[in-house]
Amino acid sequence: MWMFFLLLILLIFGIKVAVKAANQEWREKQKPGDVKPTNTPKSRSKIRESLAANPVIHEQITGNDLEAEIDWPGTFMEVERAITLGDYDFARTWLQKFAYSTVSQEVPQQIRDRFKTLMTTFSRQDPLYKTILSEIIPLVSAQPGILQTATYPQLPTYTQEQIRYVLYFAHELGDLTRLKKGRSYQLFGPVQETVIRPGEKIGQTTATSTIVISKNPIDERIAALHREATQYKNNNWEAAVTCLLEASELMRLHGGIYVMDRWTRLPVFLQQAGRFDEAMLEFERLLSEVESRVDAEFEHSKSIVKEKYVHLNYQKIYDKMRMVCKRQKLTDKTIEYGRLAEEHRQHFDILSIR
């Protein structure tokens, strides 16, 4: 009896293997054009039903899942057709779906490029995009750095999803600038570029080649905050500190390149505002960031160049610490930080003549 069951099991296993092999052979023989796209005009109603049930696909989709679930080239054709016919709701929903899905690095670059082109074409025509953007820009102009979540109550006519859609596309297209902050984003104006042609003047200098001057709104906001801090200086130290706290946070989030004097203004002003302990904590924070900041700013430079600027940064920070302690009449600390500043200055000088 046991021999009979053994033969039966082997027979079933053999049939499964044979069926799997036959399916594999059939798949290998198929040409790309033989497989019908999953998104055809006939299936559009089903697509709409799916989107109504789940209008947004979030970050958990991977590149492999994306390719397995959706025929994006076919979908793009449908989106293009929808734009031509003025079916903006259909086009907008699918473009949002793709935008949320492109976080995966496995999405091919040609698909990303086609999406960006399609997104640009669509947003320039989409009435909803133009209408909401026209209402958001004055809010951002009046309050640079306003949180995205703070715009929702000021635009009660629209849903949060509609506002998120516009702000995402506006950043991608350069109509606005978003900077991640916590679980939301800070909003700024667009990056502005000025093109100087050969023969035109920059101040008293005549350009000999084309020069593109780019102004990042985040850098503009940081500069404005430092100017405000200077205006408050001496008569309202707390207001000045508030400006520099925001500026320092933006500098860290933005990741731009800023001279050390910009960084040390905050602890210096904290001491002037009677907040010495906070000033020293901020100095310690700056000291702990020196090497990583120099690595980022001089990413492609030789190690000796990085070492030189590490010493220069330490020298500038310790010298400000010396000054602050002198104001506090802390003689021992003043001497200690002065000695450290001088040591780093000497190291910088030695490395500079190599």
C-alpha positions as CSV (number, residue, x, y, z in Angstrom):
1,M,0.0,0.0,0.0
2,W,2.8,2.4,0.9
3,M,4.3,1.8,-2.5
4,F,1.1,3.0,-4.1
5,F,1.0,6.2,-2.2
6,L,4.7,6.9,-2.9
7,L,4.1,6.4,-6.7
8,L,1.0,8.7,-6.5
9,I,3.0,11.5,-4.8
10,L,5.8,11.2,-7.3
11,L,3.3,11.4,-10.2
12,I,1.7,14.6,-8.8
13,F,5.1,16.2,-8.2
14,G,6.1,15.3,-11.8
15,I,3.0,16.9,-13.2
16,K,3.6,20.1,-11.3
17,V,7.2,20.3,-12.5
18,A,6.1,19.7,-16.1
19,V,3.4,22.4,-16.0
20,K,5.8,25.0,-14.4
21,A,8.4,24.2,-17.2
22,A,5.7,24.6,-19.9
23,N,4.6,28.0,-18.5
24,Q,8.2,29.2,-18.3
25,E,8.8,28.1,-21.9
26,W,5.7,30.0,-23.0
27,R,6.7,33.2,-21.3
28,E,10.2,33.1,-22.8
29,K,8.7,32.8,-26.3
30,Q,6.4,35.8,-25.9
31,K,7.5,39.0,-27.6
32,P,7.1,42.3,-25.8
33,G,4.3,43.3,-28.1
34,D,2.4,40.0,-27.4
35,V,1.5,41.0,-23.9
36,K,-1.5,43.3,-23.7
37,P,-1.0,46.4,-21.5
38,T,-2.9,46.4,-18.2
39,N,-4.2,49.9,-18.8
40,T,-6.3,50.2,-21.9
41,P,-9.3,52.4,-22.7
42,K,-11.5,49.4,-21.9
43,S,-10.1,49.1,-18.4
44,R,-10.3,52.8,-17.6
45,S,-13.5,52.4,-15.7
46,K,-11.8,49.7,-13.5
47,I,-8.9,52.1,-13.0
48,R,-11.2,54.8,-11.8
49,E,-12.9,52.5,-9.4
50,S,-9.4,51.5,-8.0
51,L,-8.4,55.1,-7.7
52,A,-11.6,56.0,-5.9
53,A,-11.0,53.3,-3.4
54,N,-7.3,54.1,-3.0
55,P,-6.5,57.5,-4.7
56,V,-2.9,57.7,-3.4
57,I,-0.1,55.1,-3.5
58,H,2.4,56.0,-0.8
59,E,6.1,55.2,-0.3
60,Q,5.8,51.5,0.5
61,I,5.6,50.7,-3.2
62,T,8.9,49.3,-4.5
63,G,10.3,49.5,-8.0
64,N,9.6,45.8,-8.7
65,D,6.1,46.1,-7.4
66,L,5.6,49.2,-9.5
67,E,6.6,47.4,-12.7
68,A,4.6,44.3,-11.8
69,E,1.4,46.2,-10.9
70,I,1.2,49.0,-13.5
71,D,2.2,49.3,-17.2
72,W,3.6,52.9,-16.8
73,P,4.3,53.5,-20.6
74,G,0.7,52.5,-21.3
75,T,-0.5,54.7,-18.4
76,F,1.4,57.7,-19.7
77,M,-0.3,57.3,-23.0
78,E,-3.6,57.4,-21.2
79,V,-2.6,60.4,-19.2
80,E,-1.5,62.2,-22.4
81,R,-4.8,61.4,-24.0
82,A,-6.7,62.7,-20.9
83,I,-4.7,66.0,-21.0
84,T,-5.6,66.4,-24.6
85,L,-9.3,65.7,-23.9
86,G,-9.3,68.0,-20.8
87,D,-9.9,65.2,-18.4
88,Y,-7.7,66.8,-15.7
89,D,-9.0,64.8,-12.8
90,F,-7.9,61.5,-14.4
91,A,-4.5,62.9,-15.4
92,R,-3.9,64.6,-12.0
93,T,-4.7,61.5,-10.0
94,W,-2.4,59.2,-12.0
95,L,0.4,61.7,-12.0
96,Q,0.0,62.0,-8.2
97,K,0.1,58.2,-7.9
98,F,3.3,58.0,-9.9
99,A,4.9,60.9,-8.0
100,Y,4.3,59.1,-4.7
101,S,5.8,56.0,-6.2
102,T,9.0,57.3,-7.6
103,V,10.8,57.2,-4.2
104,S,12.1,53.8,-5.3
105,Q,15.5,54.0,-6.9
106,E,14.6,51.0,-9.0
107,V,12.3,53.1,-11.2
108,P,14.1,53.5,-14.5
109,Q,15.5,56.9,-15.2
110,Q,13.7,57.1,-18.6
111,I,10.4,56.6,-16.9
112,R,11.3,59.4,-14.4
113,D,12.3,61.7,-17.3
114,R,9.0,61.0,-19.1
115,F,7.1,61.7,-16.0
116,K,8.8,65.0,-15.4
117,T,8.0,66.1,-19.0
118,L,4.4,65.0,-18.7
119,M,4.1,66.7,-15.3
120,T,5.4,70.0,-16.7
121,T,3.0,69.9,-19.6
122,F,0.1,69.0,-17.3
123,S,0.6,71.5,-14.5
124,R,0.9,74.4,-17.0
125,Q,-2.6,73.5,-18.2
126,D,-4.3,72.3,-15.1
127,P,-6.7,75.0,-13.8
128,L,-6.6,73.6,-10.3
129,Y,-2.8,73.9,-10.1
130,K,-2.8,77.5,-11.4
131,T,-5.6,78.6,-9.2
132,I,-4.2,77.2,-5.9
133,L,-0.7,78.3,-6.7
134,S,-1.9,81.9,-7.3
135,E,-3.4,81.8,-3.8
136,I,-0.4,80.2,-2.1
137,I,2.3,82.5,-3.6
138,P,1.0,85.6,-1.7
139,L,1.1,83.6,1.6
140,V,4.7,82.6,1.0
141,S,5.7,86.1,0.0
142,A,4.2,87.5,3.1
143,Q,5.8,84.9,5.4
144,P,8.8,83.2,3.9
145,G,9.4,79.9,5.6
146,I,5.7,79.3,6.4
147,L,4.9,75.7,7.2
148,Q,2.9,73.8,4.6
149,T,0.5,72.7,7.3
150,A,-0.1,76.3,8.2
151,T,-1.5,77.0,4.7
152,Y,-4.3,74.5,5.0
153,P,-6.6,76.6,7.2
154,Q,-5.9,79.7,5.0
155,L,-7.2,77.8,1.9
156,P,-10.5,76.3,3.2
157,T,-11.9,76.0,-0.4
158,Y,-9.4,73.1,-1.2
159,T,-8.7,69.8,0.3
160,Q,-5.3,69.1,2.0
161,E,-4.6,66.5,-0.7
162,Q,-5.1,69.1,-3.5
163,I,-2.8,71.6,-1.7
164,R,-0.2,68.9,-1.2
165,Y,-0.4,68.1,-4.9
166,V,0.2,71.7,-6.0
167,L,3.1,72.2,-3.6
168,Y,4.8,69.0,-4.6
169,F,4.6,69.9,-8.3
170,A,5.4,73.6,-7.6
171,H,8.7,72.5,-6.0
172,E,9.6,70.0,-8.7
173,L,8.9,72.7,-11.4
174,G,10.7,75.5,-9.6
175,D,7.6,77.6,-8.9
176,L,8.2,77.4,-5.2
177,T,10.9,75.9,-2.9
178,R,10.1,73.4,-0.1
179,L,12.5,72.6,2.7
180,K,11.7,69.5,4.9
181,K,11.0,70.4,8.6
182,G,9.8,67.8,11.0
183,R,6.7,66.2,9.5
184,S,5.9,69.2,7.3
185,Y,7.8,71.5,4.9
186,Q,8.8,75.2,5.0
187,L,7.8,77.1,1.9
188,F,9.8,79.7,0.1
189,G,9.7,81.5,-3.2
190,P,11.3,80.1,-6.4
191,V,15.0,80.1,-7.1
192,Q,15.7,83.2,-9.2
193,E,18.3,83.2,-12.0
194,T,19.9,86.2,-13.6
195,V,21.8,85.6,-16.9
196,I,24.6,88.0,-17.6
197,R,25.6,88.0,-21.3
198,P,29.1,88.8,-22.7
199,G,29.5,92.6,-22.8
200,E,27.1,93.3,-20.0
201,K,28.3,94.7,-16.7
202,I,28.3,93.3,-13.2
203,G,29.0,96.4,-11.2
204,Q,32.0,97.9,-12.8
205,T,33.2,94.7,-14.4
206,T,32.3,93.7,-18.0
207,A,31.4,90.1,-18.5
208,T,33.5,88.2,-21.1
209,S,31.3,85.1,-21.1
210,T,27.8,84.1,-20.1
211,I,27.3,84.0,-16.3
212,V,24.3,82.6,-14.5
213,I,23.6,84.1,-11.1
214,S,21.3,82.0,-9.0
215,K,19.6,83.3,-5.9
216,N,18.2,80.6,-3.6
217,P,15.2,81.9,-1.5
218,I,16.4,80.0,1.5
219,D,19.8,81.8,1.4
220,E,17.9,85.1,0.9
221,R,15.8,84.3,4.0
222,I,18.9,83.6,6.1
223,A,20.5,86.8,4.9
224,A,17.3,88.8,5.8
225,L,17.2,87.2,9.3
226,H,20.8,88.3,9.9
227,R,20.0,91.8,8.8
228,E,17.0,91.9,11.1
229,A,19.2,90.7,14.0
230,T,21.6,93.5,13.3
231,Q,18.7,96.0,13.5
232,Y,17.6,94.6,16.8
233,K,21.1,94.6,18.2
234,N,21.7,96.7,21.3
235,N,18.0,97.7,21.9
236,N,16.3,94.2,21.7
237,W,18.7,91.3,22.2
238,E,15.9,88.7,22.6
239,A,14.4,89.6,19.2
240,A,17.8,89.5,17.7
241,V,18.4,86.0,19.2
242,T,15.1,84.8,17.8
243,C,16.1,85.9,14.3
244,L,19.4,84.1,14.6
245,L,17.9,80.9,16.0
246,E,15.7,80.7,12.9
247,A,18.6,81.5,10.6
248,S,20.8,78.8,12.2
249,E,18.1,76.2,11.9
250,L,17.6,77.0,8.3
251,M,21.4,76.8,7.7
252,R,21.5,73.4,9.2
253,L,18.5,72.1,7.3
254,H,19.4,73.7,4.0
255,G,23.0,72.4,4.0
256,G,24.5,75.3,2.2
257,I,28.0,76.7,2.6
258,Y,28.3,79.5,5.2
259,V,31.3,81.3,6.6
260,M,32.0,80.5,10.3
261,D,31.2,84.1,11.3
262,R,27.6,83.4,10.3
263,W,27.5,80.5,12.7
264,T,29.1,82.2,15.7
265,R,26.8,85.2,15.7
266,L,24.1,83.2,17.5
267,P,26.2,82.2,20.6
268,V,27.7,85.7,20.7
269,F,24.2,87.3,20.7
270,L,23.0,84.8,23.3
271,Q,25.7,86.0,25.7
272,Q,24.7,89.6,25.0
273,A,21.1,88.7,25.8
274,G,22.2,87.3,29.2
275,R,22.0,83.7,28.2
276,F,25.6,82.7,28.7
277,D,25.0,79.0,29.4
278,E,23.1,78.6,26.2
279,A,25.8,80.5,24.4
280,M,28.4,78.0,25.6
281,L,26.2,75.0,24.6
282,E,25.9,76.5,21.1
283,F,29.7,76.9,20.9
284,E,30.1,73.2,21.9
285,R,27.6,72.2,19.2
286,L,29.6,74.2,16.6
287,L,32.8,72.5,17.7
288,S,31.3,69.1,17.4
289,E,30.2,69.9,13.8
290,V,33.5,71.3,12.5
291,E,34.9,68.1,10.9
292,S,31.7,66.9,9.2
293,R,31.0,70.5,7.9
294,V,34.5,70.8,6.4
295,D,34.1,67.3,4.8
296,A,30.9,68.4,3.2
297,E,32.2,71.8,2.0
298,F,35.5,70.5,0.7
299,E,34.2,67.1,-0.5
300,H,36.5,66.9,-3.5
301,S,39.6,68.5,-2.0
302,K,42.8,66.9,-0.7
303,S,43.0,65.8,2.9
304,I,45.6,68.5,3.6
305,V,43.2,71.2,2.5
306,K,40.4,69.8,4.7
307,E,42.9,69.6,7.7
308,K,43.8,73.2,7.1
309,Y,40.2,74.5,7.2
310,V,39.4,72.3,10.2
311,H,42.0,74.2,12.1
312,L,40.8,77.5,10.8
313,N,37.2,76.8,11.9
314,Y,38.4,75.7,15.4
315,Q,40.5,78.9,15.7
316,K,37.5,81.1,14.8
317,I,35.2,79.3,17.3
318,Y,37.7,79.3,20.2
319,D,38.4,83.0,19.6
320,K,34.7,83.9,19.9
321,M,34.6,81.7,23.0
322,R,37.5,83.7,24.4
323,M,35.7,87.0,23.7
324,V,32.5,85.9,25.3
325,C,34.3,84.6,28.5
326,K,36.2,87.9,28.7
327,R,32.9,89.8,28.7
328,Q,31.7,87.5,31.5
329,K,35.0,88.3,33.3
330,L,35.9,84.6,33.4
331,T,39.7,85.0,33.4
332,D,40.7,81.4,33.4
333,K,38.4,80.5,30.6
334,T,39.4,83.5,28.6
335,I,43.1,82.4,28.8
336,E,42.3,78.8,28.0
337,Y,40.2,79.5,24.9
338,G,42.7,82.1,23.8
339,R,45.5,79.5,24.0
340,L,43.4,77.0,22.0
341,A,42.6,79.6,19.3
342,E,46.3,80.4,18.9
343,E,47.3,76.8,18.6
344,H,44.9,76.2,15.8
345,R,45.9,79.4,14.1
346,Q,49.6,78.2,14.1
347,H,48.5,74.8,12.7
348,F,46.6,76.6,9.9
349,D,49.6,78.8,9.1
350,I,51.9,75.8,8.9
351,L,49.6,73.9,6.5
352,S,49.1,77.0,4.4
353,I,52.8,77.3,3.4
354,R,53.1,73.6,2.4
